[in-house]
């Protein structure tokens, strides 16, 4: 069975809207938008890389609407479909508008059809760590909900989200976190952060999320922070700080509007010491930078203008020139491509959870 940072326990166990005013980079017809309408730091070369990456994902979507990594025994179809769906939403697509509307609609049908009677969004027969896919699905559905025009489809999405929130609430550990499978009563940082972002997207879409559910999750992050500002792998067994999880925790504090939280400042300072200006940290480049890019963008303190052009160019240098995909750091090209596209498209400011 494949082991990797996102789905095997991140680092230690494996080693996890409305269009912006500038307009779409490409219209639904696929025609290029003039260069002077690209957002700051999105060069023509960057937009071309985005276009090739999206075309790659569109070309390998399965007939049932899913994506799955080809390597290993597990393809993680729910997680991969949700992440790919987010990448298409960031391009300005909905289920009815945009050049990849049909891909979004098919992905939506797959995710809606993946909810089990317990409320878990998963294909349990092929996913041993389903809480990752569950959390990413809450994020994808929550962000998509406000873009869907059909009242009936909105109700379908909200129904799945409501039952998903109940499952997440039932699976929270006594310390306030989550782990790979529901009802396990354990916790670790990367799964916890996935649930926190999913829950916030649900709440933003109008689904009721108990306040104490998120409050306890944020307390879990507090418990996980080490004196150096970094976040440990798990609060239940304190250990060394993990840079990617720290970047993800910072994004959660920012999503919560806790801009003045001293814990956030310590986490951001830790990441700046540990992550190079071009996003290099050693292993787990894509995972770390998906969250670090969100954190730097939301903090809006001037560092974005230093960091993003460098990480943009590094991501462009990693793209496969043959098919437009990105390597998946041992996870698979679907994962790598979706994560690269999420980072590159943040300047378009389209998803509510990633908007300043």
C-alpha positions as CSV (number, residue, x, y, z in Angstrom):
1,X,0.0,0.0,0.0
2,X,1.4,3.4,-0.9
3,X,2.5,5.6,1.9
4,X,2.9,9.4,1.6
5,X,2.7,12.6,3.5
6,X,-1.0,13.4,3.1
7,X,-2.6,10.0,3.6
8,X,-0.4,8.0,6.0
9,X,0.0,10.3,8.9
10,X,2.0,13.2,7.5
11,X,5.7,13.5,8.0
12,X,6.3,11.1,11.0
13,X,4.2,8.2,9.9
14,X,5.3,8.6,6.2
15,X,8.2,10.4,7.3
16,X,-0.5,16.4,4.8
17,X,-17.1,32.7,-5.0
18,X,-17.3,35.2,-6.8
19,X,-14.8,36.1,-9.6
20,X,-12.1,38.6,-8.7
21,X,-12.4,42.1,-10.2
22,X,-9.7,41.3,-12.7
23,X,-11.9,38.8,-14.4
24,X,-11.3,35.3,-15.6
25,X,-8.0,34.4,-17.1
26,X,-9.9,32.6,-19.9
27,X,-13.5,32.8,-20.7
28,X,-15.8,29.8,-21.1
29,X,-15.0,29.8,-24.8
30,X,-11.4,29.2,-24.0
31,X,-10.1,32.5,-25.5
32,X,-7.2,34.1,-23.8
33,X,-7.9,37.1,-21.6
34,X,-5.6,40.1,-22.4
35,X,-2.4,40.1,-20.4
36,X,-3.2,43.4,-18.8
37,X,-6.2,41.7,-17.0
38,X,-4.1,39.1,-15.4
39,X,-3.8,39.6,-11.6
40,X,-0.5,40.7,-10.1
41,X,2.2,38.1,-10.3
42,X,0.3,36.0,-12.8
43,X,2.6,36.2,-15.9
44,X,1.6,34.9,-19.3
45,X,3.9,31.9,-18.7
46,X,2.2,31.2,-15.4
47,X,-1.3,31.3,-17.0
48,X,-0.1,29.0,-19.7
49,X,1.1,26.5,-17.1
50,X,-2.2,26.8,-15.3
51,X,-4.1,26.1,-18.6
52,X,-2.0,23.1,-19.4
53,X,-2.5,21.7,-15.9
54,X,-6.2,22.1,-16.0
55,X,-6.3,20.5,-19.4
56,X,-4.3,17.5,-18.1
57,X,-6.8,17.0,-15.2
58,X,-9.8,17.3,-17.6
59,X,-8.3,14.8,-19.9
60,X,-7.8,12.1,-17.3
61,X,-11.1,12.4,-15.4
62,X,-12.8,9.0,-15.1
63,X,-16.2,8.3,-16.6
64,X,-17.8,8.3,-13.2
65,X,-16.5,11.9,-12.5
66,X,-13.7,10.9,-10.2
67,X,-9.9,11.2,-10.3
68,X,-7.6,8.7,-8.7
69,X,-3.9,8.4,-8.5
70,X,-2.6,5.5,-10.5
71,X,0.3,4.5,-8.2
72,X,-0.2,2.0,-5.4
73,X,-3.2,0.0,-4.2
74,X,-5.2,3.0,-3.2
75,X,-6.1,5.8,-5.6
76,X,-7.9,7.9,-3.0
77,X,-10.7,8.8,-5.4
78,X,-12.7,11.0,-3.1
79,X,-9.7,13.1,-1.9
80,X,-8.3,13.4,-5.4
81,X,-11.7,14.4,-6.9
82,X,-12.3,17.0,-4.2
83,X,-8.9,18.5,-4.7
84,X,-9.2,18.5,-8.4
85,X,-12.6,20.1,-8.1
86,X,-11.2,22.9,-6.0
87,X,-8.6,23.6,-8.7
88,X,-11.3,23.9,-11.3
89,X,-13.4,26.2,-9.1
90,X,-10.3,28.5,-8.8
91,X,-10.3,28.7,-12.6
92,X,-13.8,30.3,-12.4
93,X,-15.8,27.2,-13.3
94,X,-19.1,26.2,-11.8
95,X,-21.4,23.3,-12.8
96,X,-23.0,25.4,-15.5
97,X,-20.5,28.1,-16.5
98,X,-16.8,28.1,-17.5
99,X,-14.7,26.1,-19.9
100,X,-14.7,23.1,-17.5
101,X,-18.3,23.3,-16.3
102,X,-18.9,19.7,-17.3
103,X,-15.9,18.4,-15.4
104,X,-17.1,20.2,-12.2
105,X,-20.6,18.8,-12.6
106,X,-19.3,15.3,-13.0
107,X,-17.0,15.7,-10.0
108,X,-20.0,17.0,-8.0
109,X,-22.1,14.0,-8.9
110,X,-19.3,11.7,-7.8
111,X,-18.8,13.4,-4.5
112,X,-22.5,13.6,-3.7
113,X,-22.8,9.9,-4.5
114,X,-19.9,9.0,-2.3
115,X,-21.6,9.8,1.0
116,X,-22.3,6.7,3.1
117,X,-25.3,6.1,5.5
118,X,-23.1,7.3,8.4
119,X,-22.5,10.7,6.7
120,X,-18.9,9.9,5.8
121,X,-18.0,11.0,2.3
122,X,-15.8,8.2,1.1
123,X,-15.4,5.1,-1.0
124,X,-14.5,2.9,1.9
125,X,-13.6,-0.1,-0.2
126,X,-10.6,1.7,-1.7
127,X,-9.7,4.2,1.0
128,X,-8.2,3.3,4.3
129,X,-7.8,6.8,5.5
130,X,-11.2,8.3,4.5
131,X,-11.2,11.4,6.8
132,X,-8.8,13.2,4.4
133,X,-11.3,12.8,1.5
134,X,-14.2,13.7,3.8
135,X,-12.6,17.0,4.8
136,X,-11.6,17.9,1.3
137,X,-15.1,17.1,0.1
138,X,-16.6,19.4,2.7
139,X,-14.3,22.1,1.4
140,X,-15.2,21.5,-2.2
141,X,-18.9,21.3,-1.7
142,X,-19.0,24.3,0.7
143,X,-17.1,26.5,-1.8
144,X,-19.2,25.3,-4.7
145,X,-22.6,25.7,-3.0
146,X,-22.8,29.5,-3.5
147,X,-21.9,29.1,-7.2
148,X,-24.7,26.6,-8.1
149,X,-27.8,28.2,-9.7
150,X,-30.2,25.3,-9.2
151,X,-32.1,25.5,-5.9
152,X,-32.6,21.8,-6.0
153,X,-28.9,21.1,-6.4
154,X,-28.1,23.6,-3.6
155,X,-30.4,21.6,-1.3
156,X,-28.7,18.4,-2.3
157,X,-25.3,19.9,-1.5
158,X,-26.5,21.3,1.8
159,X,-28.0,17.9,2.8
160,X,-24.7,16.1,2.2
161,X,-22.9,18.9,4.1
162,X,-25.2,18.7,7.1
163,X,-24.8,15.0,7.4
164,X,-21.0,15.4,6.8
165,X,-20.8,17.9,9.7
166,X,-22.6,15.5,12.0
167,X,-20.1,12.7,11.1
168,X,-17.1,15.1,11.7
169,X,-18.6,16.2,15.0
170,X,-19.1,12.6,16.2
171,X,-15.5,11.8,15.2
172,X,-13.8,14.6,17.1
173,X,-11.3,13.3,19.7
174,X,-11.4,14.3,23.4
175,X,-8.5,16.6,22.7
176,X,-10.4,18.3,19.8
177,X,-8.7,16.8,16.8
178,X,-9.3,14.1,14.3
179,X,-7.4,11.1,12.8
180,X,-7.6,9.0,9.6
181,X,-10.8,7.1,10.3
182,X,-14.0,8.2,12.0
183,X,-14.8,7.2,15.6
184,X,-11.2,6.3,16.3
185,X,-10.9,8.9,19.0
186,X,-7.4,9.7,18.0
187,X,-5.9,12.8,16.5
188,X,-3.1,14.2,14.4
189,X,-2.4,17.6,12.9
190,X,-2.9,17.2,9.1
191,X,-6.3,15.4,9.4
192,X,-7.4,18.0,12.0
193,X,-6.6,20.9,9.7
194,X,-8.5,19.3,6.8
195,X,-11.6,19.0,9.0
196,X,-11.3,22.6,10.3
197,X,-11.1,24.1,6.8
198,X,-14.0,21.9,5.6
199,X,-16.1,22.9,8.6
200,X,-15.4,26.6,7.9
201,X,-16.4,26.2,4.3
202,X,-19.6,24.5,5.4
203,X,-20.4,27.4,7.8
204,X,-19.7,29.9,5.1
205,X,-22.2,28.1,2.9
206,X,-25.0,28.5,5.5
207,X,-24.7,25.0,7.1
208,X,-25.0,25.1,10.8
209,X,-21.7,24.1,12.5
210,X,-21.7,24.0,16.3
211,X,-19.5,26.7,17.7
212,X,-17.9,24.4,20.2
213,X,-16.9,22.0,17.4
214,X,-14.5,24.6,15.9
215,X,-13.6,26.1,19.2
216,X,-12.3,22.7,20.4
217,X,-10.4,22.2,17.2
218,X,-8.7,25.5,17.6
219,X,-7.8,24.6,21.1
220,X,-6.3,21.5,19.7
221,X,-4.0,23.6,17.6
222,X,-3.1,25.6,20.7
223,X,-2.2,22.4,22.5
224,X,-0.1,21.3,19.6
225,X,2.1,24.4,19.4
226,X,5.7,24.1,20.7
227,X,7.7,26.9,22.3
228,X,9.5,27.5,19.0
229,X,6.1,28.4,17.4
230,X,5.9,25.2,15.3
231,X,3.1,22.6,15.5
232,X,3.7,19.1,16.6
233,X,2.4,16.0,14.7
234,X,-0.1,15.3,17.5
235,X,-1.2,17.0,20.7
236,X,-1.5,13.7,22.5
237,X,2.2,12.9,22.1
238,X,4.2,16.1,21.9
239,X,7.1,16.0,19.6
240,X,9.2,18.1,17.3
241,X,7.6,20.9,15.2
242,X,6.5,20.0,11.7
243,X,6.8,22.8,9.2
244,X,4.0,21.8,6.8
245,X,1.5,21.3,9.6
246,X,2.5,24.6,11.1
247,X,1.8,26.4,7.8
248,X,-1.6,24.7,7.7
249,X,-2.4,25.7,11.2
250,X,-1.5,29.3,10.4
251,X,-4.1,29.2,7.6
252,X,-6.7,28.0,10.0
253,X,-6.0,30.8,12.5
254,X,-6.3,33.3,9.6
255,X,-9.5,31.7,8.3
256,X,-10.9,32.2,11.8
257,X,-10.0,35.9,11.6
258,X,-7.5,35.6,14.5
259,X,-5.0,38.0,12.9
260,X,-3.8,39.3,16.3
261,X,-3.5,35.9,17.9
262,X,0.1,35.6,19.3
263,X,0.1,31.9,18.4
264,X,-0.5,32.9,14.8
265,X,2.5,35.2,14.9
266,X,4.7,32.6,16.4
267,X,3.6,30.0,13.8
268,X,4.2,32.5,10.9
269,X,7.7,33.3,12.3
270,X,8.5,29.6,12.6
271,X,7.5,29.1,8.9
272,X,9.5,32.0,7.7
273,X,12.6,30.5,9.4
274,X,11.8,27.1,8.0
275,X,10.5,27.7,4.5
276,X,12.7,29.3,1.9
277,X,11.4,32.4,0.0
278,X,10.8,30.1,-3.0
279,X,8.8,27.6,-0.9
280,X,11.6,25.0,-0.5
281,X,11.5,23.0,2.7
282,X,13.0,19.7,1.7
283,X,10.2,17.2,1.5
284,X,6.4,17.7,1.1
285,X,6.8,20.9,-1.1
286,X,3.3,20.9,-2.5
287,X,1.5,20.2,0.7
288,X,3.4,22.8,2.7
289,X,3.0,25.5,0.0
290,X,-0.8,25.0,-0.5
291,X,-1.2,26.1,3.1
292,X,1.8,28.5,3.3
293,X,0.6,30.3,0.2
294,X,-2.9,30.8,1.8
295,X,-1.3,32.0,5.0
296,X,1.0,34.5,3.4
297,X,-1.8,35.8,1.0
298,X,-4.3,36.2,3.8
299,X,-1.8,37.8,6.2
300,X,-1.3,40.6,3.6
301,X,1.8,41.9,5.3
302,X,3.9,42.5,2.2
303,X,5.7,39.2,2.2
304,X,3.5,37.9,-0.6
305,X,5.3,40.1,-3.1
306,X,8.6,38.4,-2.1
307,X,7.3,34.9,-1.8
308,X,4.8,34.3,-4.6
309,X,6.9,35.2,-7.6
310,X,9.7,32.8,-6.4
311,X,7.4,29.9,-5.5
312,X,5.5,30.5,-8.8
313,X,8.6,30.1,-10.8
314,X,9.7,27.1,-8.9
315,X,6.4,25.4,-9.5
316,X,6.6,26.2,-13.2
317,X,10.0,24.6,-13.3
318,X,8.6,21.4,-12.0
319,X,5.8,21.0,-14.6
320,X,6.0,18.0,-16.9
321,X,6.6,19.5,-20.4
322,X,5.0,16.5,-22.1
323,X,1.5,16.6,-20.6
324,X,1.3,19.6,-18.3
325,X,1.1,17.6,-15.1
326,X,3.2,18.0,-11.9
327,X,4.9,15.2,-10.0
328,X,3.1,14.1,-6.9
329,X,5.9,13.6,-4.4
330,X,5.2,9.8,-4.3
331,X,1.4,10.3,-4.2
332,X,0.6,10.6,-7.9
333,X,0.3,13.2,-10.6
334,X,-3.3,14.0,-9.9
335,X,-2.3,15.1,-6.4
336,X,0.7,17.1,-7.6
337,X,-1.2,18.8,-10.4
338,X,-4.2,19.7,-8.2
339,X,-2.0,21.1,-5.4
340,X,0.2,23.1,-7.9
341,X,-2.9,24.6,-9.5
342,X,-4.3,25.6,-6.1
343,X,-1.1,27.5,-5.3
344,X,-0.8,29.2,-8.7
345,X,-4.4,30.3,-8.8
346,X,-4.6,32.0,-5.4
347,X,-4.0,35.5,-6.9
348,X,-7.3,35.2,-8.7
349,X,-9.0,35.5,-5.2
350,X,-12.0,33.5,-6.3
351,X,-12.8,31.1,-3.4
352,X,-14.3,32.7,-0.3
353,X,-12.1,30.6,2.1
354,X,-9.0,31.9,0.4
355,X,-10.1,35.5,-0.1
356,X,-8.5,38.5,1.7
